[in-house]
Every structure is written in structure tokens, then in C-alpha cells.
Amino acid sequence: MALLLSGSVFYFGTSLLEAHSRICSFVLEHIGIPLSGERVLEVFPSLGPVMVPDTPFPHNRAIPIRTGLLLAASLAGLIIIHRRFPLARNFLAFLMVLICAAAAVILVNPSFYFDAAMFQQIWLRGEILVWIILPWVSAFLFVLALPTVAGGLGWSLLLQIYVAVWSALRLVFCLGVLHYTGILFLPVLWFCLGILFDLVIILFFYSQALDRSIKRVMGARKS
Amino acid sequence: MTVLILICKICLIFTIVVLTAYAVRHHLFVLFRISLRRSRDMMELAGFTVPTVSVLVPMHNEEDVAADVLQALVDCDYDWNRMEILAINDRSDDRTGEIIDEFAAKYPIVKALHRAKGDGGKGAALRFASAEASGEILLLFDADYVPGRSMIKFLVAPFCDPEVGAVMGRVVPENGSASLLAGLLELERGAGYQIGQQSRYSLGLTPQFGGTVGGVRASVLRAVGGWNTYSLTEDTDLTFRLLIRGWKVAYVNRAECYEEAPETWQVRSRQIRRWATGHTECLHDLWKDWIRGRLLNLSEKVDGLFVLACYWTAPVLVLGWLASLVLFFVPQAHATIAFIVALSFVGYQLFGNQATFLELGSAALLDCNRRRVRLLPLSLFNFFASTGAICQALLVFYFGGLFRSGPHYWHKTKRYRNGNGGGYRNGNGGAHRNRNANSHSKLLVRASNGLYLCKREAELR
């Protein structure tokens, strides 16, 4: 089953990525983020070209005050959370390092620029691989470890669909933020909302599946 | 740039190999454990084998918890003629000594041992007390633990096998609802014992003697040189010295004992840094003897190295993160084996991490622990936090000399019971009860057949 799903994702990869891009374009249009057209992108040589929506990112050097304020506000916000939530300190410290690194690149290398197509290429590379690997992850988490095979398969399919749709919405959010703020938050957005967020979604589904399985086991023991 | 890319690729491949090896091992453990119908723990023999037992309880400034553990041990249903409780007041400057003396005056099986000077650390206290112990078996409990009534019977049962040199019970946090961290640690402990220790024992690999909720044969302890007072993890050190000399370590999953898990990150960070340092010390001290060990089979040797090197995975993981970040953002890196590199990157992120989470989830499923399983996505924070703390500890361990860092010290883990020893102070079973006071009665229930069960087991029944 996992082999079939992985193979299907690979075989229909281009169509899936096009559907993903259509969702992005649709949502971007409806939330009022201006599109400057579409660009053809090669995600991987083995996959066909994909049309992706293009939205302009401002040069941070052109908006120095806004960039400075955003940098200060984001660092201040993270420091406040850092002080109040000790368990997340290492994670937050890493985010601060990423923001500072992006600010340093903007300051030191004025010609450095990242456009929407480049960001989407990196994003889609990560996501298509997650979709290919996900059935195998699901096989372990849901099918082998849960008491019922049918339930495990159901959870696996649900997760596969959810991850793909949710990826498009996360990408729209990132493009929206980058459209207004430039590339200051690019590494943070990719790190937090990219593959790591996929892992969070997988864990959320896994915990829900376990919760229901435990409830069922407890119910069966009591009856 | 080409050199940087090459270095990053080498680092990434190394990371993937190491983490995949650990991931495969953890997947095997989970699959084995969930398919295991019945664990071999010799519980049928509980109560039939009654060796003489010395229970060692080292205490350093433990006035908040000392009375709970001593009362729980006194209440154990083991023949008083065949047991003694050695309560060790290890250089305390609070009321610990006083509480121990009161118990010794009240119960003849409690012996008060006061240690006013000497080296610090649990190993030194245990070495001091072991010289005074007269039992064939030495059982160990930390001061914050609350053993159930049948605990001693459960722990001594596997000693009927003459090959068994040490026994380990299961540690269960009793304060999982006190904070998010404590809840996450309850999940983590569940995975470590229910899956890790049980699988390693059942597969004939290397279950670990954890230095508490466990026991060791007194004669064997003497034969292997006693407690290592210089080690920060004297339990790991002893485990490997026993195994090298051909003794077996047994694990008893049903011997559940309740502990206080750290409730704040500062306390947890200090604890995990001590474990990382101590464990790595053991790796450096023992790896040659371990590989040469003539009484160990190949699978034991491989698994033992995995156990000893487990804290190395944190810096290796960080190395992999950094390398993959560089490779992902450098366009030249994608020119040749882009697909493979990216696939490996995503693969190790998901599979490497997934093995840990699969273990956490499967343990919660086996324990029917619904309360904590919903915290699973948040365990990522614990994962990040622990990775940082371990990297810090290993940095100090290997490069501490450069920063003129002093020797490693034993830091006692903070207690949260914050009170009066479970009502002991008034001698009436709890006039001043607070949140966790009188944990003994709170955590145990008496079943209809008269046996004491841990509360969770009773709920499941």
C-alpha cells in the first residue's frame, strides 16, 4: 500500500504540484495579495515543469525603516516568549539566529535577492519528498502500531490529503508575509512552516489516532 | 565553495548513517514490543524466593521527601527478619538526619547511617553504605521514589536465576500533571522503560541498571570492584562492568515505582547534562573492555555501543541540520545528486525523528495513557531543548579545558513535594497534607483480593 501510494505521488507528481499551485493562486487572489503573473518552475529534473504564481517581494534595502522596525519587533517578541517559556528556549534561540542571519545578509550583501519562484522551488522540493515518504512513515505510525489495520489505513490516507492541502495554505501565508516584509523572515518561515510543520501535523494526527485507539481499548475492556 | 559543499555532504552522509542506525534499532524495538504477548520477568516467582535484602536510600538534603520513602519501605510486605533499610544521611544540612533518626528509633529494620564528610555524589554514599549492608541483595531507591507494597518481592524474584547480577524496575513519574515538562517526561520515561528496556531485556541485549528501583547482588558488586565514586552515572558504569564480566541485568516492567520528574526546564537541563557527561565518561572508560569482552555476544556488543554513544546523537544531529541547511540553500549543491541529497535530508528528518515519536506513542498505547498522548506534538520542544542541553554538556566535556572549566560535579535533582514528608511530621498520617503529600496512599489502592496495586493498574482492571 505504501509502495503504491509513494509510486502514485511520484508518477502524478507534476499534476499534484500543479493542483497545489492552483490552490495557492486561488487563495492569493481571494485574500488580496497582488499577483504579477505565473512562472514556469522545474522542481526536480525528473518531474515536468510546473506553473507557479508569482508575487513581488520588496527589496529590504528599499524599505530600511520598516525592515529595522520588523527586526526589532520580532526579536523583542521572541525574547519575551523566550523568557516566559523555558522549554522552547533552544528553539526560539535558533529562530533568533535565523532572523539575525537574514538581517546580516541584507546588510552585507545588498545585491542578494530571493524571489517568489525561488522560494516556491525550495518549498515544493521539500514537500514533494515529504509526500513520497509519508506513506512509509504512516505505515509505521498508523498501520503497524495501531490495533486495527483499517483504522490505520484510514488515518494514513487522511494525513496524506491533509498534508498536501495544508502545505498550499502554509505556502500562501509565507508568500503573503514575504510580499509585505521582504526576505527578512524567509529562513524562519521555511524552517518553521516547512518540513518541521509537516512533522507537527504528522504528530498531531498520530496523537489523535492513539487517543482514539486507547479510548476504544479501554471501552472494550470495560464492556 | 566547492570544499564547503564537500564537507557539508560528508557531514550529512555521516549524520544520515548514524541516525538511520538508531532509527532502525528503535523501530525494531517498537515492533518487537508491540508484538510481544507476554514479557519474561519471572513474576511467577515473586514471594517464593526470599533472600536477605538491604535497602539503600541515599539522601542529601531530602527533608521534603525522606519520610515518604522510608514509610513506604517500612510498609512493604517483605519479611522483616530478612530485610534492613539503610537510610543514609549523606552530608545533609537540613532535617534529613533528624527524620532518619526518628524512623530508626521507631522501626527496628531502619538503620540510620550518617555520613558527615567525604566525597560528594551518590556513588560515594552508596560505597559508604554498602560496607555496612549485610543482605545478599542490595536494593536501591532514590529519596523521591515511592515504592509500592510488593516492590521488594518483585525486584528480588529474578535473582533466583544465578546468572542475574542486577535487576531494574520501572520508573513512573507521579507528577505528570504538575507542568507541561513533567507531562512530556512521563511520555519519555514510558518509552524508555515500556519499550526500550523491555525490548532490550526480552531480546537478550543490554537492559540498563538505573541506580534506583533496582538491585544488585552484594557479592557480585564486591567482585566487580564496588561503586565507582568518580562517575556521574555510577549506574551505567556498574551495568557495563557487570555485563563485561558475564552477569545479566534483568528488567521487571511490573515493578513500577513512582518518582518526581523535573517540573522546570532548569532542573531538567541540569539533570540531562549530568547524564550526558556521565554516560560519555563511561563510553571513554569502558568501550575497549566492552569490545574485547569474551562473555558478550555480537548483538550485545553492538547494542551496548549504541547505549553508550546515545548522547553523541545530539551533536551529530545538529551537524546534520547545519550541513543540510547549507546544501539546501547553495544552488551548486543541487547540480549533481540533488534528488538524493534532498531525499536523504527529508528522509532523515522524518524517519530519524519518527522513531523517537513512534516509541513515545507506542508506550502510551501500551500503558493506555490517554492523559499524556495528546502532548505528543509538543514533545518536539522537549526534543529541541534536550538536544541543546546535551550539546552544551558534551562541549564542556570535550573542550572544557579550553575554557578553564572545573571538574564535573554531582548536582542533586530538585524536589517539588515541598512539605512535611507526607504528613509524617505530625506522626498522624498527614495533618499538613499538600499537593503530593502522602503519595504512598495516593498512588496505591487496595484491590478486593487484599493485594496493593498501583492506581493506574487498578483503573485498567
Contacts between the chains, C-beta under 8 A, distances in Angstrom:
chain1	res1	chain2	res2	distance
A	44	B	338	7.2
A	44	B	339	5.8
A	45	B	338	7.8
A	45	B	339	7.6
A	46	B	339	6.8
A	86	B	264	6.8
A	86	B	265	3.7
A	86	B	266	6.8
A	87	B	180	6.5
A	87	B	181	5.6
A	87	B	184	7.9
A	87	B	265	5.1
A	87	B	381	4.9
A	87	B	382	6.7
A	87	B	385	5.5
A	88	B	381	5.0
A	88	B	384	7.5
A	88	B	385	7.3
A	89	B	265	7.1
A	89	B	385	6.7
A	89	B	388	7.7
A	90	B	384	4.9
A	90	B	385	5.1
A	90	B	387	6.9
A	90	B	388	3.4
A	90	B	389	7.7
A	91	B	380	8.0
A	91	B	381	6.2
A	91	B	384	4.3
A	91	B	385	7.4
A	93	B	388	7.7
A	94	B	384	7.6
A	122	B	328	6.6
A	122	B	329	7.7
A	125	B	342	5.6
A	126	B	342	7.4
A	126	B	346	6.2
A	129	B	342	6.0
A	129	B	343	5.6
A	129	B	346	4.2
A	129	B	347	7.7
A	130	B	346	5.9
A	130	B	350	7.0
A	132	B	343	7.9
A	133	B	343	7.8
A	133	B	346	6.2
A	133	B	347	5.9
A	133	B	350	5.7
A	133	B	351	7.6
A	134	B	350	7.8
A	136	B	351	8.0
A	137	B	350	5.4
A	137	B	351	7.0
A	137	B	354	5.5
A	140	B	27	6.5
A	140	B	30	8.0
A	140	B	354	6.8
A	140	B	358	5.8
A	141	B	354	6.9
A	141	B	357	7.7
A	141	B	358	6.0
A	141	B	361	7.1
A	144	B	31	6.5
A	144	B	34	7.6
A	145	B	30	6.8
A	145	B	34	6.1
A	145	B	358	6.4
A	145	B	361	6.7
A	145	B	362	5.3
A	145	B	365	6.9
A	146	B	365	7.7
A	195	B	346	6.2
A	195	B	349	5.6
A	195	B	350	7.7
A	196	B	349	8.0
A	196	B	380	7.8
A	198	B	350	7.8
A	199	B	349	7.0
A	199	B	350	6.6
A	199	B	353	6.2
A	199	B	380	7.1
A	200	B	377	5.3
A	200	B	380	6.6
A	202	B	350	7.6
A	202	B	354	7.6
A	203	B	357	5.9
A	203	B	376	5.3
A	203	B	377	4.1
A	203	B	379	7.6
A	203	B	380	7.1
A	204	B	376	7.9
A	204	B	377	4.9
A	206	B	357	6.8
A	206	B	361	5.6
A	206	B	376	6.4
A	207	B	361	7.1
A	207	B	373	5.4
A	207	B	374	5.4
A	207	B	375	7.6
A	207	B	376	3.9
A	207	B	377	6.1
A	208	B	374	8.0
A	210	B	361	5.2
A	210	B	364	6.0
A	210	B	365	5.5
A	210	B	373	4.7
A	210	B	376	7.4
A	211	B	370	6.0
A	211	B	373	5.4
A	211	B	374	6.0
A	213	B	365	6.2
A	214	B	364	7.3
A	214	B	365	6.2
A	214	B	368	5.1
A	214	B	369	7.4
A	214	B	370	4.7
A	214	B	373	6.6
A	215	B	370	6.7
A	217	B	365	8.0
A	217	B	368	6.2
A	218	B	368	5.9
A	218	B	370	7.5
A	218	B	460	7.8
A	221	B	460	7.0
